[in-house]
Amino acid sequence: MSSSFIPVFFPDLGQSSLYKLFPKALCSDPAHLELGENYLIKWPYLAPLCLVGMLVGLLGALNLRIDRYRGSTVHASWISGFFFFGLMNITAIVSHCLLPDVHSHAYTILARW
């Protein structure tokens, strides 16, 4: 978790006590990889791990589905578990690496609670 995102979850926590709990050395800002003038990838070392997780999930679900057609007794929950693991990794690469950091809307949502 980056230090710029912690105040989104804990808006009432003061800045001094915030950095006593989460020092800047532990919660650094995310690394960026610039591809051209207008394109930025956040957390570039997370992207390959998400791609591997996506492949494990989707190919695992496909392999179990093929085995089930061949007469194996694979339960459907294993297939859906692998499938949703793959989908989780797809959304992780989009939300953590590709979408911009926009936290202003989170303050209004948390203020309503």
Secondary structure as GFF3:
##gff-version 3
##sequence-region A 1 113
A	DSSP	alpha_helix	6	9	.	.	.	ID=ss1
A	DSSP	alpha_helix	15	21	.	.	.	ID=ss2
A	DSSP	beta_strand	32	34	.	.	.	ID=ss3
A	DSSP	beta_strand	40	42	.	.	.	ID=ss4
A	DSSP	alpha_helix	46	69	.	.	.	ID=ss5
A	DSSP	alpha_helix	76	93	.	.	.	ID=ss6
A	DSSP	pi_helix	94	98	.	.	.	ID=ss7
A	DSSP	alpha_helix	104	112	.	.	.	ID=ss8
###
